[in-house]
Amino acid sequence: MTLHRRALIAAPLALAPLAAGAQGAWPDRPVRLVVPTAGGAGTADTLARILTQELDKRLPHRTVVENRPGANGNVGAVLVARSPADGYTFLWGWAGTLATNPSLFRETGFDPVRDFEPVVLVGNVPNILVVSQQFGPRSLAEFTAYARANPGRINFGSTGNGSSMHLAGELYRQMTNTDMQHVPYSGPAAAVTDLLSNRIQAMFNLVTGALPLIRGGQVVPIAILDDRRAPQLPEVPTTAELGMAGLTFGTWFMVMAPKGTPEPVVNRLNALINEVLADAEARQRMETAGLVLIGGTRPQAAAFLAAELRRHAEVVRASGARVD
């Protein structure tokens, strides 16, 4: 299931009239958006803060970011799952926490379907296949041909087992029936250092991480793992364009409410976020930070999450990755 078939054209559906009395009754105090990563750095925190700043323009009270890092987002997700379902605590969830962790961890402490109500799928930061300047292939076809002709000769780096970079590479291996060596690193800097020196030949990096390397001519972009070109790299083709429509992977972001949150509140927040995503200035800010905007209705977000849970489970299972 691709991310963009539920695009912003569906957003007006989310703006349907709310239950009588919902507007004005909520919020009567600040709203908390829990971000399960450290503050001050990273795409997830940056995007969450842009969103809350835009919501502040539309709500009578502030939306406050609360950073709760730990266990690839599990700590923050558990906090929200156990919070009162009163419309004042929400989760800034993403693909790793909501779709990968249930299969990667033996115990997460939460269930993404049982414990949460999807509010809206905000957008996606796609992965991109990049290779070392010293490596030969310059296209997806050449890369795949080399991988098939040289089993085990391509080393691809990631930020760890079960990370987006790892699973994107695993999905590629599964779809092309090729043999590559996965090299996990503790962080992106070490992986990039080895990529630049050709100790590893490839990375399935996030667009946000690869962008400065591509613009600096330090790595070669091969393909965006998506069905729509990234606004920041309009010249780089997508895997869908290159005949591999199923090879899509990225870190998508979804706002979640604790299960049982009043429906008028969830409907209103969905409408407000879709309004933000339709605003030209807000769109530019979020796209500059790396996000491909999506938006849409609550049922679309729920259906997307269900499909991603199945898809990530298959990739994690085939990769053998596990966190006990």
C-alpha positions as CSV (number, residue, x, y, z in Angstrom):
1,M,0.0,0.0,0.0
2,T,1.5,3.3,-1.0
3,L,1.4,6.4,1.0
4,H,0.0,8.9,-1.5
5,R,-3.2,7.4,-2.7
6,R,-4.7,8.9,0.3
7,A,-3.6,12.4,-0.5
8,L,-4.8,15.8,0.5
9,I,-7.6,15.7,-2.0
10,A,-9.4,13.7,0.6
11,A,-8.8,16.3,3.3
12,P,-12.1,18.2,2.8
13,L,-13.9,15.0,4.1
14,A,-12.2,15.6,7.4
15,L,-13.8,19.1,7.6
16,A,-17.3,17.8,8.0
17,P,-19.5,19.4,10.7
18,L,-18.5,18.5,14.2
19,A,-20.9,17.2,16.9
20,A,-22.9,19.9,18.5
21,G,-21.1,21.8,21.2
22,A,-17.7,20.3,20.4
23,Q,-16.2,23.6,19.2
24,G,-15.7,26.0,22.0
25,A,-15.7,23.3,24.7
26,W,-12.3,22.0,23.6
27,P,-9.6,22.9,24.4
28,D,-10.0,25.0,27.5
29,R,-6.4,24.5,28.6
30,P,-3.1,23.6,26.9
31,V,-2.9,20.4,24.8
32,R,0.1,18.0,25.1
33,L,1.8,16.4,22.1
34,V,4.2,13.7,23.3
35,V,7.2,13.2,21.0
36,P,9.0,10.0,21.8
37,T,12.5,11.3,20.9
38,A,15.0,13.7,22.4
39,G,14.3,17.4,21.9
40,G,16.3,19.9,20.0
41,A,17.4,17.8,17.1
42,G,16.2,15.4,14.5
43,T,13.4,15.4,11.9
44,A,10.7,14.0,14.2
45,D,11.2,16.8,16.8
46,T,11.5,19.5,14.2
47,L,8.3,18.5,12.4
48,A,6.4,18.2,15.7
49,R,7.3,21.7,16.7
50,I,6.4,23.1,13.3
51,L,3.0,21.5,13.6
52,T,2.4,22.7,17.2
53,Q,3.4,26.2,16.2
54,E,0.8,26.1,13.4
55,L,-1.9,24.7,15.7
56,D,-1.2,27.5,18.2
57,K,-2.4,29.9,15.5
58,R,-5.7,28.1,15.4
59,L,-6.4,27.2,19.0
60,P,-7.1,29.3,22.1
61,H,-4.5,27.5,24.1
62,R,-1.0,26.3,23.4
63,T,0.0,22.9,22.1
64,V,3.0,21.9,24.2
65,V,5.7,19.4,22.9
66,E,6.8,17.0,25.6
67,N,9.8,14.9,24.7
68,R,9.8,11.3,26.1
69,P,12.6,9.3,24.4
70,G,13.4,5.7,24.9
71,A,13.2,2.2,23.3
72,N,12.6,3.5,19.7
73,G,9.6,5.5,20.8
74,N,8.0,2.8,23.1
75,V,8.4,4.9,26.2
76,G,6.5,7.9,24.8
77,A,3.8,5.6,23.3
78,V,3.2,3.9,26.6
79,L,2.9,7.2,28.3
80,V,0.1,8.3,25.9
81,A,-1.6,5.0,25.9
82,R,-2.0,5.2,29.7
83,S,-3.0,8.9,29.7
84,P,-6.6,10.0,30.3
85,A,-8.6,9.9,27.1
86,D,-9.8,13.5,27.7
87,G,-8.5,15.2,24.5
88,Y,-5.4,16.8,26.2
89,T,-2.7,14.3,25.4
90,F,-1.8,13.1,21.9
91,L,1.1,11.1,20.4
92,W,3.4,12.2,17.6
93,G,3.9,8.6,16.4
94,W,5.9,7.4,13.4
95,A,6.5,4.2,11.4
96,G,9.2,2.8,13.6
97,T,7.3,3.1,16.8
98,L,3.8,2.2,15.5
99,A,4.5,-0.3,12.7
100,T,7.9,-1.8,13.2
101,N,8.2,-2.1,17.0
102,P,5.2,-4.5,17.5
103,S,7.2,-7.1,15.4
104,L,10.7,-6.0,16.4
105,F,10.3,-6.0,20.2
106,R,9.2,-8.9,22.3
107,E,7.2,-6.5,24.4
108,T,6.4,-2.9,23.6
109,G,4.0,-2.1,26.5
110,F,1.3,-0.9,24.1
111,D,-0.8,-2.0,21.1
112,P,-1.1,0.5,18.3
113,V,-4.6,-0.6,17.4
114,R,-6.1,-1.5,20.7
115,D,-4.7,1.5,22.7
116,F,-4.9,4.3,20.1
117,E,-7.2,6.2,17.8
118,P,-5.5,7.5,14.6
119,V,-6.2,11.2,14.2
120,V,-4.4,11.9,10.9
121,L,-1.5,10.7,8.7
122,V,0.5,13.9,8.5
123,G,3.2,12.9,6.0
124,N,6.2,10.8,5.1
125,V,10.0,11.2,4.9
126,P,11.0,8.6,2.3
127,N,14.1,6.6,2.2
128,I,16.5,7.1,-0.7
129,L,19.1,4.7,-2.0
130,V,22.5,6.4,-2.3
131,V,25.9,4.9,-3.2
132,S,29.5,5.8,-2.8
133,Q,31.1,8.0,-5.5
134,Q,33.7,5.2,-5.8
135,F,31.1,2.5,-6.5
136,G,30.3,1.9,-10.1
137,P,26.5,1.7,-10.5
138,R,24.7,5.0,-11.3
139,S,21.1,3.8,-11.7
140,L,18.7,1.4,-10.0
141,A,19.0,-1.1,-13.0
142,E,22.8,-1.0,-12.8
143,F,22.7,-1.4,-9.0
144,T,20.4,-4.4,-9.2
145,A,22.4,-6.0,-12.0
146,Y,25.6,-5.6,-9.9
147,A,24.0,-7.0,-6.8
148,R,22.8,-10.1,-8.8
149,A,26.1,-10.7,-10.5
150,N,28.1,-10.2,-7.2
151,P,26.3,-11.9,-4.3
152,G,27.4,-10.6,-0.9
153,R,29.7,-8.0,-2.4
154,I,27.6,-4.9,-1.6
155,N,27.7,-3.8,2.0
156,F,24.8,-1.5,3.0
157,G,24.9,0.5,6.2
158,S,22.1,1.5,8.6
159,T,21.6,3.0,12.0
160,G,20.9,-0.4,13.6
161,N,18.9,-3.6,13.3
162,G,15.2,-2.8,12.7
163,S,15.9,0.8,11.7
164,S,14.2,2.4,8.7
165,M,17.5,2.2,6.8
166,H,17.9,-1.5,7.6
167,L,14.3,-2.5,6.7
168,A,14.4,-0.5,3.5
169,G,17.5,-2.5,2.5
170,E,15.8,-5.7,3.6
171,L,12.8,-5.0,1.5
172,Y,15.0,-4.3,-1.5
173,R,16.8,-7.6,-1.0
174,Q,13.5,-9.5,-0.7
175,M,12.0,-7.9,-3.8
176,T,15.1,-8.4,-6.0
177,N,16.2,-11.7,-4.5
178,T,19.7,-10.4,-4.1
179,D,22.3,-11.0,-1.4
180,M,23.8,-7.9,0.3
181,Q,25.5,-7.6,3.6
182,H,23.9,-5.4,6.2
183,V,26.3,-3.4,8.4
184,P,24.6,-1.8,11.5
185,Y,26.1,1.3,13.0
186,S,25.3,3.1,16.3
187,G,24.5,6.3,14.5
188,P,24.4,7.9,11.0
189,A,27.7,9.7,11.2
190,A,29.8,6.6,11.4
191,A,27.9,5.0,8.5
192,V,28.3,8.0,6.3
193,T,32.0,8.1,7.0
194,D,32.4,4.6,5.8
195,L,30.1,5.2,2.8
196,L,32.3,8.2,1.7
197,S,35.4,6.0,1.9
198,N,33.6,3.1,0.1
199,R,34.0,0.7,3.1
200,I,30.3,0.3,2.6
201,Q,28.9,0.8,-0.9
202,A,25.3,1.8,-0.2
203,M,22.8,3.3,2.3
204,F,19.0,3.4,2.2
205,N,19.1,6.7,4.0
206,L,16.3,9.1,4.8
207,V,16.0,12.0,2.4
208,T,16.7,14.4,5.2
209,G,20.0,12.8,6.0
210,A,21.1,12.2,2.4
211,L,20.2,15.6,1.1
212,P,23.4,17.6,2.2
213,L,25.6,14.7,0.9
214,I,23.8,14.7,-2.4
215,R,24.0,18.5,-2.8
216,G,27.6,18.4,-1.9
217,G,28.4,15.8,-4.5
218,Q,29.6,13.3,-1.9
219,V,27.3,10.5,-2.8
220,V,25.3,9.4,-5.8
221,P,21.5,9.3,-5.5
222,I,19.9,6.2,-7.2
223,A,16.2,6.3,-6.4
224,I,13.6,7.6,-3.9
225,L,11.8,4.7,-2.3
226,D,8.4,6.2,-2.9
227,D,5.7,6.7,-5.5
228,R,6.1,10.5,-5.6
229,R,9.3,12.5,-6.1
230,A,10.6,14.3,-3.1
231,P,10.2,18.1,-3.2
232,Q,13.8,18.6,-2.1
233,L,15.2,16.3,-4.8
234,P,12.8,16.7,-7.8
235,E,15.5,15.4,-10.2
236,V,15.8,12.0,-8.5
237,P,13.5,9.3,-9.9
238,T,11.3,7.1,-7.7
239,T,11.3,3.4,-7.5
240,A,7.7,3.4,-8.9
241,E,8.9,5.2,-12.0
242,L,11.8,2.7,-12.4
243,G,9.5,-0.3,-12.4
244,M,9.6,-1.3,-8.7
245,A,6.3,0.1,-7.5
246,G,6.3,-2.1,-4.4
247,L,9.7,-0.8,-3.2
248,T,8.4,2.0,-1.0
249,F,9.7,2.7,2.5
250,G,10.0,5.7,4.7
251,T,9.3,7.2,8.1
252,W,5.8,8.4,8.1
253,F,4.2,10.5,11.0
254,M,0.8,10.0,12.4
255,V,-0.9,11.9,15.3
256,M,-2.6,9.4,17.7
257,A,-5.1,9.8,20.5
258,P,-5.6,7.5,23.4
259,K,-8.4,5.1,22.7
260,G,-11.7,6.5,24.0
261,T,-10.9,10.2,23.3
262,P,-14.2,12.0,22.6
263,E,-14.9,11.7,18.9
264,P,-15.8,15.4,18.4
265,V,-12.3,16.3,19.8
266,V,-10.5,13.8,17.5
267,N,-12.6,15.1,14.5
268,R,-11.7,18.7,15.2
269,L,-8.0,18.0,15.6
270,N,-8.1,16.0,12.3
271,A,-9.7,19.1,10.6
272,L,-7.3,21.5,12.1
273,I,-4.2,19.5,11.0
274,N,-5.6,19.1,7.5
275,E,-6.1,22.9,7.5
276,V,-2.4,23.3,8.5
277,L,-1.4,21.0,5.7
278,A,-3.4,23.0,3.2
279,D,-1.8,26.3,4.3
280,A,0.9,27.4,1.8
281,E,3.3,28.8,4.4
282,A,2.9,25.8,6.7
283,R,3.4,23.4,3.8
284,Q,6.6,25.1,2.8
285,R,8.0,24.9,6.4
286,M,7.2,21.2,6.6
287,E,8.5,20.3,3.2
288,T,11.7,22.2,3.9
289,A,12.1,20.1,7.0
290,G,11.9,17.0,4.7
291,L,8.2,15.9,4.9
292,V,6.1,14.8,1.9
293,L,2.7,15.9,3.1
294,I,-0.3,13.6,3.0
295,G,-3.3,14.4,5.3
296,G,-6.7,12.9,4.9
297,T,-9.5,11.4,7.0
298,R,-9.4,9.3,10.2
299,P,-10.6,6.1,8.5
300,Q,-7.9,6.5,5.9
301,A,-5.3,6.8,8.6
302,A,-6.6,3.7,10.4
303,A,-6.6,1.7,7.2
304,F,-3.1,2.8,6.4
305,L,-1.8,1.9,9.9
306,A,-3.4,-1.6,9.6
307,A,-1.7,-2.2,6.2
308,E,1.7,-0.9,7.4
309,L,1.5,-3.2,10.5
310,R,1.2,-6.2,8.2
311,R,3.9,-5.0,5.8
312,H,6.4,-4.2,8.5
313,A,5.8,-7.5,10.2
314,E,6.6,-9.3,7.0
315,V,9.9,-7.4,6.4
316,V,11.0,-7.7,10.1
317,R,10.2,-11.4,10.0
318,A,12.2,-12.0,6.8
319,S,15.1,-9.9,8.1
320,G,15.4,-11.9,11.4
321,A,15.8,-8.6,13.4
322,R,14.7,-8.8,17.0
323,V,15.0,-6.7,20.2
324,D,14.4,-8.7,23.4
